[in-house]
Amino acid sequence: MRSLALGLFCLLCCNAVRLDGRRPRPIAVRGRNETGIQTKPVEDPCKAMPLDFVFVIDSSRSIRPNDYEKVKAFIVNLLQFLKVGPDATRVGLLQYGSVVQPEFSLNTYTTKDRVEQAVRSMEHLATGTMTGLAIQYTMETAFTEEEGARPADLLIPRIAMVVTDGRPQDTVEEIAAQARQAGIQIFAIGVGRVDMNTLKAIGSEPHSEHVHLVANFSQIETLISVFQSKLCGGSEMCEVVDHQCQHICVSSPASYRCKCRKGFNLNPDGKTCTACGDGVMDLVFVIDGSKSLGPANFELVKQFVSSIVDSLDISLTGVHVGLLQYSTKVRTEFTLGQYSVARSVKQAVSRMQYMGRGSMTGSALRHMFESSFSAKEGARPNVPRVGVVFTDGRSQDDVSGWADKAKDSGVTLYALGVGKAIEQELRQIASEPDEKHLYYAENFEKIGEITKKLKSRICKDKPSGESMCQCESVIMFQTQVTEKLKKLAQNIEAMTKKLDTLENQVRRK
């Protein structure tokens, strides 16, 4: 964890020494004028991987106007060490008091100059200190793809820097934990009489790298040099090690990992990739949106779905994907016939709104069986049908009946459980054998393990359209034979009646 944190710090900064051997001048703040923020251009910015970086700035009444200008100066100064652009680091900012006020999103500005201008023009809110509310907004809105965050599968680090000068008027521990669990790396900066325990409740581990406290706003400037000193200027690992990644090496200053191109899965060796074939299927996700998940875990489930989509050949002639979300009710998010490219599917997944009520898994299975695989919703004839059912707890209705009907109709069901999911229910849902179709993780932090296993299994077991055609041909043949037998039985019955009539006539004579 320490090396990861240090690596992320290097993403935020660069070598403090310029090409000419001198250090950049510190920023001077002149009074309260917005034009008082002075910067010295940095000629040798860090060549690090891009970030999605959101500033979360305390704008409460306890901050004096002159100190508010120092916070703005701190932000502008830190920007000098980031390469800002649509394909580089994207920057967003929100400030908060009694309410959250978004200043600009990750996709609002594409140049550093425009970001700096927006920072300079910010106005002090001078109200309360609702830090928990601000972190919740950061998690649920600021880091969404609609606001400019890049898809999770691109592995762009999501960084939030929270600056505060006082005790929150709401709770922060639980919501900050959810944000971290959702994949947001949080740096907590406290100024003045901020409680260190509050900062630790906000910041990521290890706290020694993510939590910083300074005595006053004049000292906040010293944190710039702290960021500059963290492994800046180091070479990226992919460039200096024999990584042996078959496709893509994803680098940071302290480590690296291998990644496969779209349509391939990473093998257990962590380096080589296996193609996922050109199989065809209609795949429907059945996603638990009950209140037991919570908003942060629901975001992880959405990332899980997007990751599975990345491993499939989504196209008109390839894989089609539909999705249901269920809680007390069932809602079709999109049908099998709605999208034909992976990007559109993933955008639809990212737009899903968390339902957050009960857990009626049986009703969801019924809807899948009766509607999702219908021709009306885009299901294709002679194409294999697969359902992926995700749940984190006990269903409030029966699951076995509708699961059996779906499986009997030819749908292959995968059951995925997390946390308090019930093993017996998962077994009732999953196709046989269980070891190929049932997956469980103790908590949402381990959902990645399920993702890898399921991607590999779907890839290996992806049925071909030919086998489905053969199966349907057999069924059709059986139906034809049955109909002929029925007609033969009817003819035999008619002939028997005629014989009985003739026999009666003979007896009368």
LUMVOZA-914924 format. One line per 8 residues: number of its first residue (from 0); their letters; for each residue x, y, z of C-alpha. Coordinates in nm, 2 decimals. Example, Ala and Ser with C-alpha at 12.3 -4.5 7.8 and 13.67 -1.06 7.14 Angstrom:
<nutis>
0	AS	1.23/-0.45/0.78 ~ 1.37/-0.11/0.71
</nutis>
This chain:
<nutis>
0	MRSLALGL	0.00/0.00/0.00 ~ 0.29/0.24/0.08 ~ 0.45/0.19/-0.26 ~ 0.11/0.24/-0.43 ~ 0.05/0.57/-0.24 ~ 0.40/0.69/-0.32 ~ 0.34/0.61/-0.69 ~ 0.01/0.80/-0.69
8	FCLLCCNA	0.19/1.10/-0.53 ~ 0.43/1.09/-0.82 ~ 0.14/1.12/-1.05 ~ 0.05/1.44/-0.88 ~ 0.38/1.61/-0.90 ~ 0.72/1.64/-1.08 ~ 1.08/1.72/-1.01 ~ 1.11/2.05/-0.82
16	VRLDGRRP	1.43/2.13/-1.01 ~ 1.39/2.30/-1.34 ~ 1.59/2.24/-1.65 ~ 1.81/2.54/-1.57 ~ 1.89/2.39/-1.23 ~ 1.69/2.64/-1.03 ~ 1.37/2.58/-0.83 ~ 1.05/2.75/-0.94
24	RPIAVRGR	0.95/3.05/-0.74 ~ 0.68/3.01/-0.48 ~ 0.35/3.18/-0.55 ~ 0.29/3.52/-0.40 ~ -0.06/3.61/-0.29 ~ -0.14/3.98/-0.30 ~ -0.44/4.07/-0.08 ~ -0.79/3.97/-0.18
32	NETGIQTK	-0.77/4.04/-0.54 ~ -0.84/3.74/-0.76 ~ -0.56/3.85/-0.99 ~ -0.32/3.83/-0.70 ~ -0.24/3.46/-0.77 ~ 0.10/3.46/-0.94 ~ 0.26/3.15/-1.09 ~ 0.59/3.06/-1.24
40	PVEDPCKA	0.56/2.82/-1.54 ~ 0.72/2.49/-1.48 ~ 0.93/2.38/-1.78 ~ 0.97/2.02/-1.69 ~ 0.64/1.87/-1.59 ~ 0.62/1.50/-1.48 ~ 0.57/1.25/-1.76 ~ 0.32/1.04/-1.56
48	MPLDFVFV	0.01/0.85/-1.65 ~ -0.32/1.06/-1.67 ~ -0.54/1.11/-1.37 ~ -0.90/1.21/-1.30 ~ -0.84/1.46/-1.03 ~ -1.12/1.64/-0.83 ~ -1.05/1.92/-0.57 ~ -1.30/1.92/-0.29
56	IDSSRSIR	-1.26/2.26/-0.12 ~ -1.39/2.38/0.21 ~ -1.55/2.73/0.16 ~ -1.71/2.77/0.51 ~ -1.75/3.09/0.70 ~ -1.46/3.01/0.93 ~ -1.22/3.08/0.64 ~ -1.12/3.44/0.61
64	PNDYEKVK	-1.12/3.60/0.26 ~ -0.74/3.64/0.26 ~ -0.70/3.27/0.36 ~ -0.95/3.17/0.09 ~ -0.72/3.33/-0.17 ~ -0.43/3.12/-0.03 ~ -0.63/2.81/-0.09 ~ -0.69/2.92/-0.45
72	AFIVNLLQ	-0.31/2.99/-0.48 ~ -0.24/2.64/-0.35 ~ -0.46/2.49/-0.62 ~ -0.31/2.69/-0.90 ~ 0.04/2.61/-0.78 ~ -0.03/2.24/-0.77 ~ -0.17/2.26/-1.13 ~ 0.17/2.36/-1.25
80	FLKVGPDA	0.29/2.00/-1.19 ~ 0.00/1.83/-1.38 ~ -0.03/1.79/-1.76 ~ -0.39/1.89/-1.82 ~ -0.58/1.77/-2.13 ~ -0.86/1.54/-2.25 ~ -0.62/1.25/-2.29 ~ -0.39/1.35/-2.00
88	TRVGLLQY	-0.51/1.46/-1.65 ~ -0.86/1.59/-1.62 ~ -0.94/1.83/-1.34 ~ -1.27/1.90/-1.16 ~ -1.34/2.12/-0.86 ~ -1.63/2.16/-0.62 ~ -1.64/2.38/-0.31 ~ -1.87/2.33/-0.02
96	GSVVQPEF	-2.02/2.50/0.28 ~ -2.38/2.42/0.39 ~ -2.44/2.30/0.04 ~ -2.21/2.16/-0.24 ~ -2.14/2.40/-0.53 ~ -1.97/2.24/-0.83 ~ -1.74/2.49/-1.00 ~ -1.64/2.28/-1.30
104	SLNTYTTK	-1.65/1.91/-1.40 ~ -1.37/1.68/-1.52 ~ -1.49/1.74/-1.88 ~ -1.55/2.12/-1.85 ~ -1.20/2.24/-1.94 ~ -0.94/2.09/-2.16 ~ -0.64/2.32/-2.10 ~ -0.45/2.42/-1.78
112	DRVEQAVR	-0.50/2.79/-1.85 ~ -0.88/2.75/-1.85 ~ -0.87/2.56/-1.53 ~ -0.66/2.83/-1.36 ~ -0.90/3.10/-1.48 ~ -1.19/2.91/-1.33 ~ -1.00/2.87/-1.00 ~ -0.92/3.24/-0.99
120	SMEHLATG	-1.29/3.34/-1.04 ~ -1.43/3.12/-0.76 ~ -1.63/3.31/-0.50 ~ -1.63/3.23/-0.13 ~ -1.95/3.07/0.00 ~ -1.89/3.16/0.37 ~ -2.16/2.92/0.51 ~ -2.14/2.59/0.70
128	TMTGLAIQ	-1.91/2.28/0.68 ~ -2.09/1.98/0.53 ~ -1.78/1.78/0.44 ~ -1.97/1.45/0.43 ~ -2.22/1.58/0.18 ~ -1.93/1.71/-0.04 ~ -1.76/1.36/-0.04 ~ -2.09/1.20/-0.12
136	YTMETAFT	-2.14/1.43/-0.42 ~ -1.78/1.36/-0.53 ~ -1.84/0.99/-0.52 ~ -2.19/0.98/-0.67 ~ -2.16/1.26/-0.93 ~ -1.82/1.41/-0.98 ~ -1.66/1.08/-1.08 ~ -1.93/0.97/-1.31
144	EEEGARPA	-1.87/0.93/-1.69 ~ -2.14/1.20/-1.75 ~ -1.92/1.44/-1.56 ~ -1.61/1.34/-1.75 ~ -1.46/1.06/-1.55 ~ -1.31/0.79/-1.78 ~ -1.44/0.43/-1.77 ~ -1.30/0.22/-1.49
152	DLLIPRIA	-1.16/-0.03/-1.74 ~ -0.92/0.23/-1.86 ~ -0.75/0.21/-1.52 ~ -0.72/0.59/-1.49 ~ -0.66/0.67/-1.12 ~ -0.94/0.86/-0.96 ~ -0.79/1.12/-0.71 ~ -0.99/1.34/-0.47
160	MVVTDGRP	-0.81/1.61/-0.27 ~ -1.02/1.73/0.02 ~ -0.91/2.06/0.19 ~ -1.08/2.16/0.51 ~ -1.02/2.40/0.80 ~ -1.27/2.28/1.06 ~ -1.49/2.01/1.21 ~ -1.76/1.88/0.98
168	QDTVEEIA	-2.12/1.95/1.07 ~ -2.22/1.60/0.93 ~ -2.06/1.26/0.95 ~ -1.78/1.17/0.71 ~ -1.64/0.83/0.82 ~ -1.90/0.61/0.65 ~ -1.93/0.80/0.33 ~ -1.55/0.85/0.29
176	AQARQAGI	-1.51/0.47/0.34 ~ -1.77/0.41/0.06 ~ -1.58/0.65/-0.17 ~ -1.25/0.48/-0.10 ~ -1.42/0.14/-0.16 ~ -1.55/0.27/-0.49 ~ -1.19/0.32/-0.60 ~ -1.13/0.69/-0.52
184	QIFAIGVG	-0.79/0.77/-0.37 ~ -0.85/1.05/-0.12 ~ -0.59/1.30/0.01 ~ -0.71/1.48/0.32 ~ -0.55/1.82/0.39 ~ -0.64/1.99/0.72 ~ -0.56/2.35/0.81 ~ -0.56/2.49/1.17
192	RVDMNTLK	-0.76/2.33/1.44 ~ -0.89/2.03/1.24 ~ -0.92/1.71/1.43 ~ -0.66/1.46/1.31 ~ -0.90/1.17/1.36 ~ -1.14/1.34/1.12 ~ -0.87/1.37/0.86 ~ -0.78/1.01/0.90
200	AIGSEPHS	-1.15/0.91/0.86 ~ -1.14/1.09/0.52 ~ -0.80/1.00/0.38 ~ -0.69/0.68/0.22 ~ -0.44/0.44/0.38 ~ -0.15/0.47/0.46 ~ -0.24/0.79/0.65 ~ 0.12/0.90/0.65
208	EHVHLVAN	0.10/0.95/0.28 ~ -0.25/1.07/0.24 ~ -0.32/1.29/0.55 ~ -0.16/1.62/0.60 ~ -0.22/1.89/0.87 ~ -0.07/2.24/0.87 ~ -0.10/2.51/1.14 ~ -0.25/2.79/0.92
216	FSQIETLI	-0.32/2.88/0.56 ~ 0.02/3.05/0.52 ~ 0.18/2.71/0.57 ~ -0.04/2.53/0.31 ~ 0.22/2.64/0.06 ~ 0.47/2.40/0.21 ~ 0.27/2.10/0.10 ~ 0.36/2.17/-0.26
224	SVFQSKLC	0.72/2.08/-0.18 ~ 0.60/1.77/0.00 ~ 0.42/1.65/-0.32 ~ 0.72/1.74/-0.53 ~ 0.95/1.53/-0.32 ~ 0.76/1.20/-0.37 ~ 0.95/1.00/-0.62 ~ 0.91/1.26/-0.90
232	GGSEMCEV	1.11/1.23/-1.21 ~ 1.15/0.86/-1.19 ~ 1.12/0.64/-1.49 ~ 0.80/0.45/-1.56 ~ 0.85/0.08/-1.48 ~ 0.73/-0.05/-1.82 ~ 1.02/0.14/-1.98 ~ 1.29/0.00/-1.76
240	VDHQCQHI	1.19/-0.36/-1.68 ~ 1.14/-0.67/-1.89 ~ 0.77/-0.68/-1.81 ~ 0.69/-0.96/-2.07 ~ 0.33/-0.83/-2.10 ~ 0.19/-0.99/-2.42 ~ -0.04/-0.69/-2.50 ~ -0.03/-0.38/-2.28
248	CVSSPASY	0.19/-0.28/-1.99 ~ 0.02/-0.03/-1.75 ~ 0.30/0.16/-1.57 ~ 0.34/0.37/-1.26 ~ 0.67/0.49/-1.11 ~ 0.68/0.22/-0.85 ~ 0.51/-0.08/-1.02 ~ 0.34/-0.21/-1.33
256	RCKCRKGF	0.07/-0.46/-1.44 ~ -0.03/-0.63/-1.76 ~ -0.35/-0.57/-1.94 ~ -0.51/-0.73/-2.25 ~ -0.67/-0.57/-2.55 ~ -1.05/-0.57/-2.59 ~ -1.18/-0.92/-2.66 ~ -0.90/-1.10/-2.47
264	NLNPDGKT	-0.87/-1.22/-2.12 ~ -0.56/-1.21/-1.90 ~ -0.43/-1.55/-1.82 ~ -0.35/-1.67/-1.46 ~ 0.02/-1.59/-1.52 ~ -0.07/-1.22/-1.53 ~ 0.12/-1.16/-1.85 ~ -0.03/-1.35/-2.15
272	CTACGDGV	-0.37/-1.31/-2.31 ~ -0.63/-1.55/-2.45 ~ -0.87/-1.45/-2.72 ~ -1.24/-1.48/-2.62 ~ -1.35/-1.63/-2.95 ~ -1.62/-1.52/-3.19 ~ -1.91/-1.69/-3.03 ~ -2.26/-1.55/-3.06
280	MDLVFVID	-2.51/-1.52/-2.77 ~ -2.79/-1.31/-2.62 ~ -2.67/-1.22/-2.27 ~ -2.90/-1.06/-2.00 ~ -2.76/-0.92/-1.67 ~ -3.00/-0.94/-1.38 ~ -2.86/-0.70/-1.12 ~ -2.95/-0.66/-0.76
288	GSKSLGPA	-3.03/-0.29/-0.68 ~ -3.15/-0.35/-0.32 ~ -3.08/-0.11/-0.03 ~ -2.84/-0.35/0.13 ~ -2.58/-0.28/-0.14 ~ -2.54/0.10/-0.08 ~ -2.45/0.35/-0.35 ~ -2.08/0.29/-0.34
296	NFELVKQF	-2.11/-0.09/-0.39 ~ -2.37/-0.03/-0.67 ~ -2.10/0.16/-0.85 ~ -1.87/-0.14/-0.82 ~ -2.14/-0.36/-0.96 ~ -2.17/-0.13/-1.26 ~ -1.79/-0.15/-1.31 ~ -1.82/-0.53/-1.29
304	VSSIVDSL	-2.08/-0.53/-1.57 ~ -1.87/-0.30/-1.79 ~ -1.56/-0.52/-1.73 ~ -1.76/-0.83/-1.85 ~ -1.88/-0.63/-2.16 ~ -1.52/-0.55/-2.25 ~ -1.44/-0.92/-2.28 ~ -1.72/-0.98/-2.53
312	DISLTGVH	-1.76/-0.92/-2.91 ~ -2.05/-0.68/-2.89 ~ -2.18/-0.63/-3.25 ~ -2.49/-0.68/-3.47 ~ -2.38/-1.03/-3.56 ~ -2.19/-1.11/-3.23 ~ -2.30/-1.08/-2.87 ~ -2.61/-0.88/-2.77
320	VGLLQYST	-2.66/-0.76/-2.41 ~ -2.96/-0.66/-2.21 ~ -2.99/-0.56/-1.84 ~ -3.25/-0.57/-1.57 ~ -3.22/-0.40/-1.23 ~ -3.44/-0.53/-0.95 ~ -3.52/-0.44/-0.59 ~ -3.89/-0.45/-0.48
328	KVRTEFTL	-3.98/-0.40/-0.85 ~ -3.80/-0.50/-1.18 ~ -3.68/-0.24/-1.42 ~ -3.55/-0.30/-1.77 ~ -3.25/-0.07/-1.81 ~ -3.20/-0.17/-2.18 ~ -3.31/-0.46/-2.40 ~ -3.11/-0.71/-2.61
336	GQYSVARS	-3.20/-0.53/-2.92 ~ -3.12/-0.18/-2.80 ~ -2.75/-0.15/-2.85 ~ -2.50/-0.31/-3.09 ~ -2.17/-0.16/-2.98 ~ -1.99/-0.20/-2.65 ~ -1.95/0.17/-2.59 ~ -2.32/0.23/-2.60
344	VKQAVSRM	-2.38/-0.06/-2.36 ~ -2.13/0.07/-2.12 ~ -2.27/0.42/-2.13 ~ -2.62/0.28/-2.05 ~ -2.47/0.09/-1.76 ~ -2.30/0.40/-1.63 ~ -2.64/0.59/-1.64 ~ -2.82/0.34/-1.42
352	QYMGRGSM	-2.98/0.49/-1.12 ~ -2.96/0.29/-0.80 ~ -3.31/0.17/-0.69 ~ -3.22/0.10/-0.33 ~ -3.53/-0.09/-0.19 ~ -3.62/-0.46/-0.13 ~ -3.48/-0.77/-0.30 ~ -3.73/-0.97/-0.52
360	TGSALRHM	-3.49/-1.19/-0.71 ~ -3.77/-1.44/-0.81 ~ -3.97/-1.16/-0.98 ~ -3.65/-1.06/-1.17 ~ -3.60/-1.41/-1.29 ~ -3.97/-1.42/-1.40 ~ -3.93/-1.10/-1.59 ~ -3.61/-1.23/-1.76
368	FESSFSAK	-3.78/-1.56/-1.86 ~ -4.11/-1.40/-1.98 ~ -3.98/-1.08/-2.14 ~ -3.60/-1.03/-2.17 ~ -3.55/-1.33/-2.41 ~ -3.85/-1.25/-2.62 ~ -3.84/-1.15/-2.99 ~ -4.01/-0.83/-2.89
376	EGARPNVP	-3.71/-0.72/-2.68 ~ -3.45/-0.83/-2.94 ~ -3.38/-1.20/-2.86 ~ -3.27/-1.38/-3.18 ~ -3.38/-1.72/-3.30 ~ -3.12/-2.00/-3.30 ~ -2.89/-1.80/-3.07 ~ -2.77/-1.93/-2.73
384	RVGVVFTD	-2.92/-1.75/-2.43 ~ -2.72/-1.67/-2.11 ~ -2.83/-1.50/-1.79 ~ -2.59/-1.35/-1.53 ~ -2.78/-1.30/-1.20 ~ -2.61/-1.09/-0.93 ~ -2.73/-1.07/-0.57 ~ -2.59/-0.96/-0.23
392	GRSQDDVS	-2.85/-1.11/0.00 ~ -3.16/-1.33/0.06 ~ -3.44/-1.29/-0.18 ~ -3.78/-1.19/-0.04 ~ -3.96/-1.43/-0.28 ~ -3.89/-1.77/-0.43 ~ -3.62/-1.81/-0.69 ~ -3.63/-2.18/-0.77
400	GWADKAKD	-3.95/-2.19/-0.98 ~ -3.86/-1.92/-1.23 ~ -3.49/-2.02/-1.24 ~ -3.59/-2.38/-1.33 ~ -3.83/-2.26/-1.61 ~ -3.55/-2.04/-1.75 ~ -3.30/-2.33/-1.75 ~ -3.56/-2.58/-1.89
408	SGVTLYAL	-3.62/-2.34/-2.18 ~ -3.25/-2.34/-2.27 ~ -3.11/-2.04/-2.08 ~ -2.77/-2.09/-1.91 ~ -2.77/-1.92/-1.58 ~ -2.47/-1.79/-1.38 ~ -2.53/-1.70/-1.02 ~ -2.30/-1.44/-0.86
416	GVGKAIEQ	-2.32/-1.38/-0.48 ~ -2.15/-1.13/-0.26 ~ -2.15/-1.09/0.12 ~ -2.48/-1.21/0.27 ~ -2.60/-1.39/-0.04 ~ -2.75/-1.73/0.04 ~ -2.57/-2.04/-0.10 ~ -2.89/-2.24/-0.13
424	ELRQIASE	-3.05/-1.97/-0.35 ~ -2.74/-1.94/-0.56 ~ -2.75/-2.31/-0.62 ~ -3.11/-2.29/-0.72 ~ -3.04/-2.02/-0.97 ~ -2.72/-2.15/-1.12 ~ -2.70/-2.40/-1.41 ~ -2.52/-2.73/-1.35
432	PDEKHLYY	-2.25/-2.80/-1.27 ~ -2.22/-2.55/-0.98 ~ -1.84/-2.52/-1.01 ~ -1.88/-2.36/-1.35 ~ -2.19/-2.15/-1.29 ~ -2.18/-2.03/-0.93 ~ -1.94/-1.77/-0.79 ~ -1.92/-1.61/-0.45
440	AENFEKIG	-1.71/-1.33/-0.28 ~ -1.71/-1.24/0.08 ~ -1.73/-0.87/0.02 ~ -1.74/-0.62/-0.26 ~ -1.36/-0.55/-0.23 ~ -1.32/-0.90/-0.38 ~ -1.56/-0.86/-0.66 ~ -1.27/-0.84/-0.90
448	EITKKLKS	-1.20/-1.21/-0.83 ~ -1.55/-1.29/-0.95 ~ -1.50/-1.08/-1.26 ~ -1.19/-1.26/-1.37 ~ -1.33/-1.60/-1.31 ~ -1.66/-1.52/-1.49 ~ -1.49/-1.36/-1.79 ~ -1.28/-1.67/-1.83
456	RICKDKPS	-1.57/-1.91/-1.79 ~ -1.80/-1.73/-2.03 ~ -1.51/-1.71/-2.28 ~ -1.44/-2.08/-2.25 ~ -1.80/-2.20/-2.24 ~ -1.94/-1.96/-2.49 ~ -2.17/-2.18/-2.69 ~ -2.19/-2.16/-3.07
464	GESMCQCE	-2.49/-2.08/-3.27 ~ -2.45/-2.41/-3.45 ~ -2.50/-2.61/-3.14 ~ -2.82/-2.41/-3.06 ~ -2.94/-2.47/-3.41 ~ -2.88/-2.85/-3.38 ~ -3.06/-2.84/-3.05 ~ -3.36/-2.66/-3.19
472	SVIMFQTQ	-3.36/-2.89/-3.49 ~ -3.39/-3.19/-3.26 ~ -3.67/-3.02/-3.07 ~ -3.85/-2.94/-3.40 ~ -3.81/-3.30/-3.52 ~ -3.95/-3.43/-3.19 ~ -4.24/-3.20/-3.22 ~ -4.31/-3.32/-3.58
480	VTEKLKKL	-4.30/-3.68/-3.47 ~ -4.53/-3.61/-3.18 ~ -4.78/-3.45/-3.41 ~ -4.77/-3.74/-3.65 ~ -4.82/-3.99/-3.37 ~ -5.13/-3.79/-3.25 ~ -5.28/-3.80/-3.60 ~ -5.20/-4.17/-3.63
488	AQNIEAMT	-5.37/-4.23/-3.30 ~ -5.68/-4.03/-3.42 ~ -5.69/-4.24/-3.74 ~ -5.67/-4.57/-3.54 ~ -5.95/-4.45/-3.31 ~ -6.17/-4.37/-3.61 ~ -6.10/-4.71/-3.77 ~ -6.18/-4.88/-3.45
496	KKLDTLEN	-6.52/-4.70/-3.44 ~ -6.59/-4.81/-3.79 ~ -6.50/-5.18/-3.71 ~ -6.73/-5.16/-3.41 ~ -7.02/-5.04/-3.63 ~ -6.96/-5.31/-3.89 ~ -6.95/-5.57/-3.61 ~ -7.28/-5.46/-3.47
504	QVRRK	-7.44/-5.47/-3.82 ~ -7.33/-5.82/-3.87 ~ -7.48/-5.94/-3.54 ~ -7.82/-5.79/-3.63 ~ -7.83/-5.99/-3.95
</nutis>
